[in-house]
């Protein structure tokens, strides 16, 4: 009996000690949890040539809430929920549906494993691991799903080599081949002087099982890409008319002019699988940086995308009405009321259709609060 009681006491003590250690372990990483988010209110007015109605006016909102945890020195995980109705490139929801509750979805769910001092491997739905000096190829709110690796190697005190690669799942099919994408990128970042940098690099985005496949996301909308019809009668459907293997070159330079930050950049993309209409390019400039209270910035972007230059479903289209077969002049002004609250005014002068296009003017007023 005494032995039984002694064994029970030892087991209880071990359990308490183990629980204490487990609690200590939990506390050690739960202390690293970070919660942050932002809420944006947008007024948007669009006026398209050829439409007799008045300009379309919309009041839109976007809310995002993210949770990140540094589990140990080499492992990090993150989640984020957003307002979204199923759009892969935009988290905006339009108000005006009888006060109906808005939809929430998960747009980030990943973990990041540091396998060496210079290499990280990521799994899940994540922010793009590649560098984007602007949103020519992919919308800034598009988050890919798959596996990626990225590396940063210091070549010298003022030079860093950046690289990434990934395998991405676009469309899973139970009885046929999946549509996927493989990406790779190499970039060099130089800092020849304080508050000055030069970034240049190249990327490849190789899409598999695109040509002859049904349109992604919306079976009836190509977002500017060339299509053809297959099937007959009720089985008639649109499919992509070409494959997509994108080669991108990009550059960015940042410097100070009379103590005002200036950033200029550009992108150039060619779809090597298309027989025609295969090129896109973008140029942008930003003066100032609306970060701290009372600071401002002004910017301008010109973009032009031929019909099959990029995959339109993932390209930015809120300013141009389509992802490709468009061109646009887009100036904007942003002012930071506080470090957590800014106002942005933007006016996009776009043309939908590079050969026989219609003018589309879009004004946006964004009010964004971060916490």
Secondary structure, DSSP 8 states (H G I E B T S, - for coil): -HHHHHHHHHHHHHHHHHHHHHHHHHHHHHTT-EEEEEEEEEEEEEEETT--S--EEEEEEEEEEEEEEEEETTEEEEEEEEE-SS-SS---EE--STT----EEEEEEEEEEE-SSSEEEEEEE-S-SS--SSSSSS-TT---EEEEEEEEEEEETTEEEEEEEEEEEEE--SSS--EEEEEEEEEEEEEEETTEEEEEEEEEEEEES-BTSB-SS-TT--TT--EEEES-GGG-EEEESS--EEEEEEEEEEEEETTEEEEEEEEEEEETT-SSS-EEEEEEEEEE---STT-EEEEEEEEEE-TTSS-GGGS--TTTSSSSSEEEEEEEEEEEEETTEEEEEEEEEEEE-TTT-EEEEEEEEEEEEE-
